[in-house]
Amino acid sequence: MEEKSAFFKKIFDEMIPFHQFLGMKLLEVSDGFAKAIIPFRPDLVGDPRIQSLHGGVIATVMDAVGGVVGMTTLTSMEDKISTIDLRIDYLRSARNCDLIVEGILSRSGNRIVSVNMKAYKMDETDLIAEGKAVYNVIRKNDK
């Protein structure tokens, strides 16, 4: 899994320009699990009154982490994965803090992968958001 983990980290951290723009970094990945960080930056604020991260930034990181979890279920470089649905419950604001997002596999079927995610402050004291994503998977063997 170590080689696979390095591969996912390279894709997540270096090959997706939007991830680089946001400053996202993959911290950990294993079969059915992924964890990433997005450091707080003033240009990612959605509410300047309280210096809180924009909800769209939080959603983006949650979808990206869920996608990596889904990628851990793929069996071929030719397999494809795309988001079908993303649902997020915002529980509190992410005020002036680095954000950690974790995803864990809920179900992996022939064509559908479900992932549960949570976003929390780096010190793990406050749950910021939780969500669920559903991904469409096209496996090489299914063509």
N, CA, C and O atoms as a GROMACS GRO file, in nm:
protein
  572
    1MET      N    1   0.083  -0.121   0.000
    1MET     CA    2   0.000   0.000   0.000
    1MET      C    3   0.087   0.126   0.000
    1MET      O    4   0.041   0.233  -0.040
    2GLU      N    5   0.212   0.114   0.045
    2GLU     CA    6   0.299   0.231   0.053
    2GLU      C    7   0.322   0.294  -0.084
    2GLU      O    8   0.320   0.417  -0.098
    3GLU      N    9   0.343   0.212  -0.185
    3GLU     CA   10   0.362   0.262  -0.322
    3GLU      C   11   0.233   0.326  -0.374
    3GLU      O   12   0.236   0.431  -0.438
    4LYS      N   13   0.121   0.263  -0.345
    4LYS     CA   14  -0.010   0.316  -0.384
    4LYS      C   15  -0.036   0.450  -0.315
    4LYS      O   16  -0.087   0.543  -0.376
    5SER      N   17  -0.001   0.458  -0.187
    5SER     CA   18  -0.019   0.580  -0.110
    5SER      C   19   0.061   0.696  -0.170
    5SER      O   20   0.010   0.807  -0.183
    6ALA      N   21   0.186   0.669  -0.208
    6ALA     CA   22   0.270   0.772  -0.270
    6ALA      C   23   0.210   0.816  -0.403
    6ALA      O   24   0.217   0.934  -0.439
    7PHE      N   25   0.152   0.722  -0.476
    7PHE     CA   26   0.088   0.753  -0.604
    7PHE      C   27  -0.031   0.847  -0.584
    7PHE      O   28  -0.044   0.947  -0.654
    8PHE      N   29  -0.118   0.814  -0.489
    8PHE     CA   30  -0.235   0.899  -0.461
    8PHE      C   31  -0.192   1.037  -0.413
    8PHE      O   32  -0.252   1.138  -0.451
    9LYS      N   33  -0.090   1.042  -0.328
    9LYS     CA   34  -0.041   1.169  -0.277
    9LYS      C   35   0.012   1.256  -0.391
    9LYS      O   36  -0.012   1.376  -0.393
   10LYS      N   37   0.084   1.196  -0.484
   10LYS     CA   38   0.137   1.271  -0.599
   10LYS      C   39   0.022   1.330  -0.682
   10LYS      O   40   0.027   1.446  -0.721
   11ILE      N   41  -0.079   1.250  -0.708
   11ILE     CA   42  -0.195   1.298  -0.785
   11ILE      C   43  -0.263   1.412  -0.710
   11ILE      O   44  -0.285   1.520  -0.765
   12PHE      N   45  -0.296   1.388  -0.583
   12PHE     CA   46  -0.371   1.485  -0.502
   12PHE      C   47  -0.294   1.615  -0.483
   12PHE      O   48  -0.349   1.724  -0.502
   13ASP      N   49  -0.167   1.605  -0.445
   13ASP     CA   50  -0.088   1.723  -0.409
   13ASP      C   51  -0.028   1.796  -0.528
   13ASP      O   52  -0.014   1.918  -0.525
   14GLU      N   53   0.009   1.723  -0.634
   14GLU     CA   54   0.090   1.783  -0.740
   14GLU      C   55   0.024   1.790  -0.878
   14GLU      O   56   0.062   1.876  -0.959
   15MET      N   57  -0.071   1.703  -0.907
   15MET     CA   58  -0.120   1.694  -1.044
   15MET      C   59  -0.255   1.762  -1.067
   15MET      O   60  -0.300   1.774  -1.181
   16ILE      N   61  -0.320   1.806  -0.961
   16ILE     CA   62  -0.450   1.872  -0.976
   16ILE      C   63  -0.430   2.019  -0.941
   16ILE      O   64  -0.420   2.053  -0.823
   17PRO      N   65  -0.426   2.105  -1.041
   17PRO     CA   66  -0.398   2.247  -1.018
   17PRO      C   67  -0.490   2.313  -0.916
   17PRO      O   68  -0.445   2.398  -0.839
   18PHE      N   69  -0.617   2.276  -0.913
   18PHE     CA   70  -0.710   2.339  -0.818
   18PHE      C   71  -0.671   2.304  -0.674
   18PHE      O   72  -0.682   2.389  -0.585
   19HIS      N   73  -0.627   2.181  -0.651
   19HIS     CA   74  -0.581   2.143  -0.518
   19HIS      C   75  -0.460   2.227  -0.478
   19HIS      O   76  -0.450   2.272  -0.364
   20GLN      N   77  -0.370   2.248  -0.573
   20GLN     CA   78  -0.252   2.330  -0.546
   20GLN      C   79  -0.294   2.474  -0.514
   20GLN      O   80  -0.241   2.535  -0.421
   21PHE      N   81  -0.388   2.526  -0.590
   21PHE     CA   82  -0.436   2.662  -0.569
   21PHE      C   83  -0.492   2.680  -0.428
   21PHE      O   84  -0.468   2.781  -0.362
   22LEU      N   85  -0.568   2.580  -0.383
   22LEU     CA   86  -0.628   2.587  -0.250
   22LEU      C   87  -0.530   2.552  -0.139
   22LEU      O   88  -0.553   2.585  -0.022
   23GLY      N   89  -0.420   2.486  -0.174
   23GLY     CA   90  -0.320   2.448  -0.074
   23GLY      C   91  -0.349   2.316  -0.005
   23GLY      O   92  -0.293   2.288   0.100
   24MET      N   93  -0.438   2.236  -0.063
   24MET     CA   94  -0.472   2.106  -0.004
   24MET      C   95  -0.352   2.012  -0.008
   24MET      O   96  -0.273   2.013  -0.103
   25LYS      N   97  -0.339   1.931   0.096
   25LYS     CA   98  -0.235   1.829   0.104
   25LYS      C   99  -0.294   1.701   0.159
   25LYS      O  100  -0.366   1.702   0.259
   26LEU      N  101  -0.264   1.591   0.094
   26LEU     CA  102  -0.308   1.460   0.142
   26LEU      C  103  -0.213   1.416   0.253
   26LEU      O  104  -0.092   1.406   0.231
   27LEU      N  105  -0.265   1.390   0.370
   27LEU     CA  106  -0.184   1.351   0.485
   27LEU      C  107  -0.170   1.201   0.498
   27LEU      O  108  -0.065   1.151   0.539
   28GLU      N  109  -0.276   1.129   0.462
   28GLU     CA  110  -0.279   0.986   0.486
   28GLU      C  111  -0.376   0.922   0.390
   28GLU      O  112  -0.480   0.979   0.360
   29VAL      N  113  -0.342   0.804   0.341
   29VAL     CA  114  -0.435   0.727   0.258
   29VAL      C  115  -0.406   0.579   0.277
   29VAL      O  116  -0.291   0.536   0.281
   30SER      N  117  -0.513   0.502   0.289
   30SER     CA  118  -0.504   0.357   0.295
   30SER      C  119  -0.632   0.304   0.230
   30SER      O  120  -0.720   0.382   0.194
   31ASP      N  121  -0.642   0.174   0.216
   31ASP     CA  122  -0.762   0.119   0.153
   31ASP      C  123  -0.886   0.165   0.229
   31ASP      O  124  -0.903   0.134   0.347
   32GLY      N  125  -0.973   0.238   0.160
   32GLY     CA  126  -1.100   0.283   0.219
   32GLY      C  127  -1.090   0.401   0.312
   32GLY      O  128  -1.185   0.430   0.384
   33PHE      N  129  -0.975   0.470   0.314
   33PHE     CA  130  -0.958   0.583   0.405
   33PHE      C  131  -0.865   0.688   0.344
   33PHE      O  132  -0.769   0.654   0.275
   34ALA      N  133  -0.896   0.816   0.371
   34ALA     CA  134  -0.807   0.925   0.331
   34ALA      C  135  -0.823   1.041   0.428
   34ALA      O  136  -0.930   1.061   0.486
   35LYS      N  137  -0.716   1.117   0.443
   35LYS     CA  138  -0.715   1.232   0.533
   35LYS      C  139  -0.632   1.342   0.469
   35LYS      O  140  -0.521   1.318   0.421
   36ALA      N  141  -0.687   1.464   0.467
   36ALA     CA  142  -0.618   1.577   0.405
   36ALA      C  143  -0.630   1.700   0.494
   36ALA      O  144  -0.711   1.705   0.587
   37ILE      N  145  -0.548   1.798   0.462
   37ILE     CA  146  -0.550   1.926   0.534
   37ILE      C  147  -0.562   2.039   0.433
   37ILE      O  148  -0.509   2.032   0.322
   38ILE      N  149  -0.632   2.143   0.474
   38ILE     CA  150  -0.630   2.268   0.399
   38ILE      C  151  -0.595   2.377   0.499
   38ILE      O  152  -0.673   2.407   0.590
   39PRO      N  153  -0.478   2.436   0.481
   39PRO     CA  154  -0.437   2.543   0.572
   39PRO      C  155  -0.524   2.667   0.554
   39PRO      O  156  -0.563   2.701   0.442
   40PHE      N  157  -0.554   2.734   0.664
   40PHE     CA  158  -0.632   2.857   0.657
   40PHE      C  159  -0.553   2.963   0.582
   40PHE      O  160  -0.433   2.979   0.603
   41ARG      N  161  -0.623   3.035   0.493
   41ARG     CA  162  -0.566   3.151   0.424
   41ARG      C  163  -0.675   3.256   0.415
   41ARG      O  164  -0.791   3.222   0.391
   42PRO      N  165  -0.640   3.382   0.434
   42PRO     CA  166  -0.742   3.489   0.428
   42PRO      C  167  -0.817   3.495   0.295
   42PRO      O  168  -0.932   3.538   0.291
   43ASP      N  169  -0.753   3.452   0.185
   43ASP     CA  170  -0.822   3.458   0.056
   43ASP      C  171  -0.922   3.344   0.037
   43ASP      O  172  -0.988   3.337  -0.067
   44LEU      N  173  -0.936   3.255   0.135
   44LEU     CA  174  -1.036   3.147   0.128
   44LEU      C  175  -1.155   3.173   0.221
   44LEU      O  176  -1.241   3.087   0.240
   45VAL      N  177  -1.159   3.292   0.277
   45VAL     CA  178  -1.264   3.330   0.372
   45VAL      C  179  -1.396   3.353   0.300
   45VAL      O  180  -1.400   3.415   0.194
   46GLY      N  181  -1.504   3.303   0.359
   46GLY     CA  182  -1.637   3.326   0.307
   46GLY      C  183  -1.714   3.429   0.386
   46GLY      O  184  -1.805   3.493   0.334
   47ASP      N  185  -1.678   3.446   0.512
   47ASP     CA  186  -1.743   3.545   0.598
   47ASP      C  187  -1.634   3.630   0.663
   47ASP      O  188  -1.574   3.588   0.763
   48PRO      N  189  -1.608   3.748   0.608
   48PRO     CA  190  -1.498   3.830   0.660
   48PRO      C  191  -1.523   3.883   0.801
   48PRO      O  192  -1.428   3.923   0.869
   49ARG      N  193  -1.648   3.884   0.846
   49ARG     CA  194  -1.677   3.934   0.981
   49ARG      C  195  -1.616   3.843   1.088
   49ARG      O  196  -1.574   3.889   1.194
   50ILE      N  197  -1.612   3.712   1.058
   50ILE     CA  198  -1.561   3.617   1.158
   50ILE      C  199  -1.440   3.538   1.106
   50ILE      O  200  -1.393   3.445   1.172
   51GLN      N  201  -1.390   3.574   0.988
   51GLN     CA  202  -1.274   3.505   0.930
   51GLN      C  203  -1.296   3.354   0.923
   51GLN      O  204  -1.217   3.276   0.974
   52SER      N  205  -1.405   3.316   0.859
   52SER     CA  206  -1.443   3.176   0.846
   52SER      C  207  -1.422   3.128   0.704
   52SER      O  208  -1.451   3.200   0.608
   53LEU      N  209  -1.372   3.005   0.691
   53LEU     CA  210  -1.354   2.947   0.557
   53LEU      C  211  -1.486   2.942   0.482
   53LEU      O  212  -1.592   2.917   0.542
   54HIS      N  213  -1.480   2.964   0.353
   54HIS     CA  214  -1.598   2.958   0.266
   54HIS      C  215  -1.650   2.814   0.261
   54HIS      O  216  -1.572   2.719   0.254
   55GLY      N  217  -1.781   2.798   0.266
   55GLY     CA  218  -1.841   2.665   0.260
   55GLY      C  219  -1.806   2.590   0.134
   55GLY      O  220  -1.797   2.467   0.135
   56GLY      N  221  -1.787   2.661   0.024
   56GLY     CA  222  -1.748   2.597  -0.102
   56GLY      C  223  -1.609   2.536  -0.094
   56GLY      O  224  -1.582   2.433  -0.155
   57VAL      N  225  -1.521   2.599  -0.019
   57VAL     CA  226  -1.387   2.545   0.002
   57VAL      C  227  -1.397   2.415   0.083
   57VAL      O  228  -1.333   2.316   0.050
   58ILE      N  229  -1.478   2.417   0.187
   58ILE     CA  230  -1.497   2.298   0.269
   58ILE      C  231  -1.556   2.185   0.184
   58ILE      O  232  -1.510   2.071   0.192
   59ALA      N  233  -1.656   2.216   0.104
   59ALA     CA  234  -1.718   2.115   0.017
   59ALA      C  235  -1.618   2.058  -0.082
   59ALA      O  236  -1.618   1.938  -0.108
   60THR      N  237  -1.534   2.144  -0.137
   60THR     CA  238  -1.434   2.099  -0.234
   60THR      C  239  -1.338   2.000  -0.172
   60THR      O  240  -1.309   1.896  -0.231
   61VAL      N  241  -1.290   2.031  -0.053
   61VAL     CA  242  -1.195   1.941   0.014
   61VAL      C  243  -1.264   1.809   0.049
   61VAL      O  244  -1.205   1.702   0.035
   62MET      N  245  -1.388   1.817   0.094
   62MET     CA  246  -1.461   1.695   0.129
   62MET      C  247  -1.481   1.606   0.005
   62MET      O  248  -1.465   1.484   0.013
   63ASP      N  249  -1.515   1.666  -0.107
   63ASP     CA  250  -1.533   1.589  -0.230
   63ASP      C  251  -1.400   1.530  -0.277
   63ASP      O  252  -1.395   1.416  -0.322
   64ALA      N  253  -1.293   1.607  -0.266
   64ALA     CA  254  -1.162   1.558  -0.308
   64ALA      C  255  -1.117   1.439  -0.223
   64ALA      O  256  -1.067   1.340  -0.276
   65VAL      N  257  -1.137   1.450  -0.093
   65VAL     CA  258  -1.100   1.340  -0.004
   65VAL      C  259  -1.187   1.217  -0.031
   65VAL      O  260  -1.137   1.105  -0.036
   66GLY      N  261  -1.317   1.240  -0.048
   66GLY     CA  262  -1.406   1.128  -0.082
   66GLY      C  263  -1.365   1.060  -0.212
   66GLY      O  264  -1.373   0.938  -0.225
   67GLY      N  265  -1.322   1.141  -0.308
   67GLY     CA  266  -1.276   1.086  -0.436
   67GLY      C  267  -1.152   0.999  -0.421
   67GLY      O  268  -1.140   0.896  -0.487
   68VAL      N  269  -1.061   1.040  -0.335
   68VAL     CA  270  -0.942   0.959  -0.311
   68VAL      C  271  -0.981   0.826  -0.245
   68VAL      O  272  -0.928   0.721  -0.280
   69VAL      N  273  -1.073   0.832  -0.150
   69VAL     CA  274  -1.122   0.709  -0.088
   69VAL      C  275  -1.180   0.617  -0.196
   69VAL      O  276  -1.152   0.497  -0.198
   70GLY      N  277  -1.260   0.674  -0.284
   70GLY     CA  278  -1.315   0.596  -0.394
   70GLY      C  279  -1.207   0.538  -0.485
   70GLY      O  280  -1.218   0.425  -0.532
   71MET      N  281  -1.102   0.617  -0.508
   71MET     CA  282  -0.992   0.570  -0.592
   71MET      C  283  -0.922   0.448  -0.532
   71MET      O  284  -0.866   0.366  -0.606
   72THR      N  285  -0.924   0.435  -0.399
   72THR     CA  286  -0.859   0.319  -0.338
   72THR      C  287  -0.931   0.189  -0.372
   72THR      O  288  -0.876   0.081  -0.350
   73THR      N  289  -1.052   0.198  -0.426
   73THR     CA  290  -1.128   0.078  -0.463
   73THR      C  291  -1.105   0.038  -0.609
   73THR      O  292  -1.147  -0.069  -0.651
   74LEU      N  293  -1.039   0.124  -0.685
   74LEU     CA  294  -1.018   0.096  -0.827
   74LEU      C  295  -0.914  -0.014  -0.845
   74LEU      O  296  -0.825  -0.031  -0.762
   75THR      N  297  -0.928  -0.089  -0.954
   75THR     CA  298  -0.839  -0.203  -0.976
   75THR      C  299  -0.753  -0.188  -1.101
   75THR      O  300  -0.667  -0.272  -1.127
   76SER      N  301  -0.775  -0.082  -1.178
   76SER     CA  302  -0.700  -0.063  -1.302
   76SER      C  303  -0.677   0.087  -1.324
   76SER      O  304  -0.757   0.170  -1.282
   77MET      N  305  -0.568   0.119  -1.390
   77MET     CA  306  -0.541   0.258  -1.427
   77MET      C  307  -0.644   0.310  -1.526
   77MET      O  308  -0.656   0.431  -1.546
   78GLU      N  309  -0.718   0.220  -1.589
   78GLU     CA  310  -0.820   0.259  -1.686
   78GLU      C  311  -0.957   0.279  -1.622
   78GLU      O  312  -1.049   0.326  -1.689
   79ASP      N  313  -0.973   0.244  -1.495
   79ASP     CA  314  -1.099   0.267  -1.425
   79ASP      C  315  -1.122   0.418  -1.414
   79ASP      O  316  -1.028   0.496  -1.410
   80LYS      N  317  -1.248   0.457  -1.409
   80LYS     CA  318  -1.285   0.598  -1.397
   80LYS      C  319  -1.377   0.617  -1.278
   80LYS      O  320  -1.454   0.528  -1.242
   81ILE      N  321  -1.369   0.737  -1.219
   81ILE     CA  322  -1.456   0.769  -1.105
   81ILE      C  323  -1.501   0.913  -1.118
   81ILE      O  324  -1.423   1.001  -1.155
   82SER      N  325  -1.628   0.938  -1.087
   82SER     CA  326  -1.682   1.075  -1.091
   82SER      C  327  -1.790   1.089  -0.984
   82SER      O  328  -1.855   0.992  -0.945
   83THR      N  329  -1.806   1.211  -0.937
   83THR     CA  330  -1.903   1.239  -0.831
   83THR      C  331  -2.045   1.237  -0.886
   83THR      O  332  -2.075   1.299  -0.988
   84ILE      N  333  -2.133   1.164  -0.818
   84ILE     CA  334  -2.276   1.164  -0.849
   84ILE      C  335  -2.347   1.262  -0.758
   84ILE      O  336  -2.426   1.345  -0.802
   85ASP      N  337  -2.318   1.251  -0.628
   85ASP     CA  338  -2.390   1.332  -0.530
   85ASP      C  339  -2.298   1.363  -0.413
   85ASP      O  340  -2.214   1.282  -0.373
   86LEU      N  341  -2.316   1.483  -0.359
   86LEU     CA  342  -2.238   1.528  -0.243
   86LEU      C  343  -2.335   1.599  -0.150
   86LEU      O  344  -2.402   1.694  -0.190
   87ARG      N  345  -2.341   1.553  -0.027
   87ARG     CA  346  -2.430   1.616   0.071
   87ARG      C  347  -2.348   1.652   0.193
   87ARG      O  348  -2.276   1.568   0.248
   88ILE      N  349  -2.359   1.776   0.235
   88ILE     CA  350  -2.280   1.824   0.348
   88ILE      C  351  -2.369   1.895   0.448
   88ILE      O  352  -2.455   1.975   0.411
   89ASP      N  353  -2.349   1.864   0.574
   89ASP     CA  354  -2.412   1.936   0.684
   89ASP      C  355  -2.304   2.022   0.748
   89ASP      O  356  -2.206   1.969   0.802
   90TYR      N  357  -2.322   2.154   0.741
   90TYR     CA  358  -2.229   2.247   0.804
   90TYR      C  359  -2.274   2.266   0.948
   90TYR      O  360  -2.385   2.314   0.972
   91LEU      N  361  -2.192   2.228   1.044
   91LEU     CA  362  -2.230   2.228   1.184
   91LEU      C  363  -2.186   2.352   1.260
   91LEU      O  364  -2.253   2.398   1.352
   92ARG      N  365  -2.071   2.407   1.220
   92ARG     CA  366  -2.022   2.532   1.280
   92ARG      C  367  -1.923   2.593   1.183
   92ARG      O  368  -1.877   2.527   1.089
   93SER      N  369  -1.890   2.718   1.205
   93SER     CA  370  -1.798   2.787   1.114
   93SER      C  371  -1.654   2.743   1.140
   93SER      O  372  -1.617   2.707   1.252
   94ALA      N  373  -1.574   2.746   1.036
   94ALA     CA  374  -1.431   2.712   1.043
   94ALA      C  375  -1.355   2.843   1.056
   94ALA      O  376  -1.296   2.892   0.959
   95ARG      N  377  -1.356   2.899   1.176
   95ARG     CA  378  -1.298   3.031   1.201
   95ARG      C  379  -1.147   3.026   1.214
   95ARG      O  380  -1.092   2.964   1.306
   96ASN      N  381  -1.081   3.092   1.120
   96ASN     CA  382  -0.937   3.115   1.128
   96ASN      C  383  -0.860   2.990   1.172
   96ASN      O  384  -0.778   2.996   1.263
   97CYS      N  385  -0.888   2.876   1.107
   97CYS     CA  386  -0.824   2.752   1.148
   97CYS      C  387  -0.789   2.665   1.027
   97CYS      O  388  -0.856   2.670   0.924
   98ASP      N  389  -0.684   2.587   1.043
   98ASP     CA  390  -0.655   2.484   0.944
   98ASP      C  391  -0.764   2.378   0.958
   98ASP      O  392  -0.814   2.352   1.067
   99LEU      N  393  -0.800   2.317   0.846
   99LEU     CA  394  -0.909   2.221   0.845
   99LEU      C  395  -0.858   2.083   0.805
   99LEU      O  396  -0.784   2.069   0.707
  100ILE      N  397  -0.897   1.982   0.880
  100ILE     CA  398  -0.865   1.843   0.849
  100ILE      C  399  -0.994   1.778   0.798
  100ILE      O  400  -1.101   1.798   0.855
  101VAL      N  401  -0.982   1.702   0.689
  101VAL     CA  402  -1.098   1.630   0.636
  101VAL      C  403  -1.060   1.483   0.624
  101VAL      O  404  -0.956   1.448   0.567
  102GLU      N  405  -1.146   1.398   0.677
  102GLU     CA  406  -1.127   1.253   0.668
  102GLU      C  407  -1.244   1.192   0.591
  102GLU      O  408  -1.358   1.237   0.600
  103GLY      N  409  -1.213   1.088   0.515
  103GLY     CA  410  -1.316   1.013   0.446
  103GLY      C  411  -1.298   0.865   0.473
  103GLY      O  412  -1.185   0.815   0.480
  104ILE      N  413  -1.408   0.797   0.489
  104ILE     CA  414  -1.403   0.652   0.512
  104ILE      C  415  -1.506   0.584   0.423
  104ILE      O  416  -1.620   0.630   0.411
  105LEU      N  417  -1.466   0.476   0.363
  105LEU     CA  418  -1.552   0.402   0.271
  105LEU      C  419  -1.673   0.347   0.344
  105LEU      O  420  -1.660   0.283   0.449
  106SER      N  421  -1.789   0.371   0.287
  106SER     CA  422  -1.912   0.317   0.341
  106SER      C  423  -1.952   0.191   0.264
  106SER      O  424  -1.991   0.090   0.323
  107ARG      N  425  -1.940   0.200   0.131
  107ARG     CA  426  -1.976   0.086   0.046
  107ARG      C  427  -1.907   0.098  -0.088
  107ARG      O  428  -1.899   0.207  -0.145
  108SER      N  429  -1.858  -0.012  -0.139
  108SER     CA  430  -1.800  -0.017  -0.272
  108SER      C  431  -1.868  -0.128  -0.350
  108SER      O  432  -1.849  -0.246  -0.322
  109GLY      N  433  -1.947  -0.088  -0.449
  109GLY     CA  434  -2.015  -0.186  -0.533
  109GLY      C  435  -1.952  -0.190  -0.672
  109GLY      O  436  -1.846  -0.134  -0.695
  110ASN      N  437  -2.019  -0.257  -0.763
  110ASN     CA  438  -1.969  -0.269  -0.901
  110ASN      C  439  -1.960  -0.134  -0.970
  110ASN      O  440  -1.866  -0.108  -1.046
  111ARG      N  441  -2.058  -0.047  -0.946
  111ARG     CA  442  -2.063   0.082  -1.015
  111ARG      C  443  -2.077   0.203  -0.924
  111ARG      O  444  -2.062   0.317  -0.969
  112ILE      N  445  -2.105   0.181  -0.798
  112ILE     CA  446  -2.129   0.291  -0.704
  112ILE      C  447  -2.039   0.273  -0.582
  112ILE      O  448  -2.024   0.164  -0.528
  113VAL      N  449  -1.979   0.386  -0.541
  113VAL     CA  450  -1.898   0.390  -0.418
  113VAL      C  451  -1.956   0.499  -0.330
  113VAL      O  452  -1.981   0.610  -0.376
  114SER      N  453  -1.977   0.468  -0.202
  114SER     CA  454  -2.026   0.566  -0.104
  114SER      C  455  -1.918   0.591   0.000
  114SER      O  456  -1.852   0.499   0.048
  115VAL      N  457  -1.902   0.720   0.035
  115VAL     CA  458  -1.799   0.759   0.131
  115VAL      C  459  -1.861   0.856   0.232
  115VAL      O  460  -1.936   0.946   0.195
  116ASN      N  461  -1.829   0.837   0.359
  116ASN     CA  462  -1.868   0.931   0.465
  116ASN      C  463  -1.746   1.017   0.496
  116ASN      O  464  -1.633   0.967   0.503
  117MET      N  465  -1.769   1.147   0.516
  117MET     CA  466  -1.660   1.239   0.544
  117MET      C  467  -1.691   1.323   0.667
  117MET      O  468  -1.807   1.343   0.704
  118LYS      N  469  -1.584   1.371   0.730
  118LYS     CA  470  -1.600   1.469   0.837
  118LYS      C  471  -1.486   1.570   0.826
  118LYS      O  472  -1.374   1.536   0.788
  119ALA      N  473  -1.518   1.695   0.861
  119ALA     CA  474  -1.420   1.803   0.861
  119ALA      C  475  -1.415   1.859   1.002
  119ALA      O  476  -1.518   1.883   1.065
  120TYR      N  477  -1.294   1.878   1.051
  120TYR     CA  478  -1.279   1.929   1.186
  120TYR      C  479  -1.155   2.017   1.197
  120TYR      O  480  -1.067   2.014   1.110
  121LYS      N  481  -1.150   2.096   1.304
  121LYS     CA  482  -1.033   2.178   1.330
  121LYS      C  483  -0.913   2.087   1.353
  121LYS      O  484  -0.928   1.973   1.397
  122MET      N  485  -0.796   2.139   1.322
  122MET     CA  486  -0.676   2.058   1.332
  122MET      C  487  -0.655   1.999   1.471
  122MET      O  488  -0.600   1.890   1.484
  123ASP      N  489  -0.699   2.069   1.573
  123ASP     CA  490  -0.682   2.017   1.709
  123ASP      C  491  -0.790   1.916   1.748
  123ASP      O  492  -0.793   1.868   1.862
  124GLU      N  493  -0.879   1.883   1.653
  124GLU     CA  494  -0.985   1.783   1.669
  124GLU      C  495  -1.087   1.817   1.777
  124GLU      O  496  -1.159   1.729   1.823
  125THR      N  497  -1.094   1.943   1.817
  125THR     CA  498  -1.190   1.980   1.922
  125THR      C  499  -1.329   2.009   1.866
  125THR      O  500  -1.428   1.986   1.935
  126ASP      N  501  -1.338   2.058   1.744
  126ASP     CA  502  -1.467   2.098   1.690
  126ASP      C  503  -1.494   2.033   1.555
  126ASP      O  504  -1.416   2.046   1.461
  127LEU      N  505  -1.606   1.962   1.547
  127LEU     CA  506  -1.651   1.909   1.419
  127LEU      C  507  -1.714   2.023   1.342
  127LEU      O  508  -1.810   2.085   1.390
  128ILE      N  509  -1.662   2.052   1.224
  128ILE     CA  510  -1.708   2.165   1.143
  128ILE      C  511  -1.821   2.122   1.049
  128ILE      O  512  -1.921   2.192   1.034
  129ALA      N  513  -1.802   2.006   0.985
  129ALA     CA  514  -1.901   1.958   0.888
  129ALA      C  515  -1.890   1.807   0.875
  129ALA      O  516  -1.786   1.748   0.903
  130GLU      N  517  -1.999   1.748   0.834
  130GLU     CA  518  -1.996   1.605   0.800
  130GLU      C  519  -2.077   1.586   0.674
  130GLU      O  520  -2.168   1.664   0.645
  131GLY      N  521  -2.044   1.483   0.600
  131GLY     CA  522  -2.113   1.465   0.474
  131GLY      C  523  -2.102   1.324   0.420
  131GLY      O  524  -2.040   1.236   0.479
  132LYS      N  525  -2.165   1.307   0.307
  132LYS     CA  526  -2.165   1.179   0.237
  132LYS      C  527  -2.154   1.208   0.088
  132LYS      O  528  -2.216   1.302   0.037
  133ALA      N  529  -2.075   1.128   0.021
  133ALA     CA  530  -2.062   1.142  -0.124
  133ALA      C  531  -2.087   1.007  -0.190
  133ALA      O  532  -2.056   0.902  -0.134
  134VAL      N  533  -2.142   1.013  -0.308
  134VAL     CA  534  -2.165   0.894  -0.388
  134VAL      C  535  -2.093   0.915  -0.520
  134VAL      O  536  -2.107   1.020  -0.584
  135TYR      N  537  -2.016   0.816  -0.560
  135TYR     CA  538  -1.935   0.824  -0.682
  135TYR      C  539  -1.974   0.714  -0.779
  135TYR      O  540  -2.003   0.602  -0.739
  136ASN      N  541  -1.973   0.749  -0.907
  136ASN     CA  542  -1.993   0.654  -1.014
  136ASN      C  543  -1.858   0.597  -1.052
  136ASN      O  544  -1.762   0.673  -1.072
  137VAL      N  545  -1.849   0.466  -1.064
  137VAL     CA  546  -1.724   0.402  -1.101
  137VAL      C  547  -1.747   0.321  -1.228
  137VAL      O  548  -1.841   0.243  -1.238
  138ILE      N  549  -1.660   0.342  -1.323
  138ILE     CA  550  -1.660   0.260  -1.445
  138ILE      C  551  -1.531   0.179  -1.441
  138ILE      O  552  -1.421   0.233  -1.456
  139ARG      N  553  -1.546   0.051  -1.419
  139ARG     CA  554  -1.431  -0.036  -1.409
  139ARG      C  555  -1.397  -0.096  -1.545
  139ARG      O  556  -1.486  -0.128  -1.624
  140LYS      N  557  -1.270  -0.110  -1.570
  140LYS     CA  558  -1.222  -0.160  -1.699
  140LYS      C  559  -1.292  -0.290  -1.736
  140LYS      O  560  -1.328  -0.311  -1.852
  141ASN      N  561  -1.311  -0.377  -1.638
  141ASN     CA  562  -1.371  -0.508  -1.664
  141ASN      C  563  -1.520  -0.500  -1.696
  141ASN      O  564  -1.577  -0.599  -1.742
  142ASP      N  565  -1.584  -0.385  -1.671
  142ASP     CA  566  -1.728  -0.372  -1.694
  142ASP      C  567  -1.763  -0.322  -1.835
  142ASP      O  568  -1.881  -0.315  -1.869
  143LYS      N  569  -1.664  -0.289  -1.915
  143LYS     CA  570  -1.693  -0.230  -2.046
  143LYS      C  571  -1.751  -0.329  -2.143
  143LYS      O  572  -1.779  -0.293  -2.257
   0.00000   0.00000   0.00000
